[in-house]
Amino acid sequence: RALRDAIQAANEAIWQQAFTRPHLTGMGTTLVALHIAPGIPSDFPALATVAHLGDSRAYLLRDRTLTQLTRDHSWVEDQIQQGLLSPQEALLHPLRHMLTHALGTEATVEPALSTHPLQPGDRLMLCTDGLTKMLDDGQILEILHSPYHSADAACDTLIAEANRRGGQDNTTVLVVRAEPA
């Protein structure tokens, strides 16, 4: 509930700015947020709740498997889900950046919410599309799974690699490792 309320407050602030400043009409942004609640009575399994709007994503790395926890709110993703486009066709489609939901573009929003049980050693990664435009899931997995990368070092490496490959958009990455208290 607190996560949903915070997102609605942020949405209202952006919406209000656009309403009072006509030159900002239509502005918005994507969002991915994470809340981790410890399990009861022990610290595990903890529960991760992910909220998102747009095409910023959340991933779970468990063992050697990277799983996308969010589904992009975009026109091409809707077409893929309906079987009208293949994932390969979507990569180059001229409408691939058209969002169907975003923060601040409507008076109210309903973020997509999902909850996932965590295990010790799991890594969660939140990122903007600046990363996923430049690196595919296999490349992200390779960097995240490296035993030489702390969470901070993994973020730095992912951003540097996205920029090295052309950095076509802003790139933000957060990695959280699930550990017992």
Buried (B, 14 or more C-beta within 10 A) or exposed (E): EEBBEBBBEBBBEBBEEBEEEEEEEEBBBBBBBBBBEBEEEEBBBBBBBBBBBBBBBBBBBBEEEBEBBBBBBBBBBBBBEEEEBEEEEBEEBEEBEEBBBBBBBEEEBEBBBEEBEBEEEBBBBBBBBBBBBBBEEEBBBEBBBEEEBEBEEBBBBBBEBBEEEEBEBEBBBBBBBBEEE
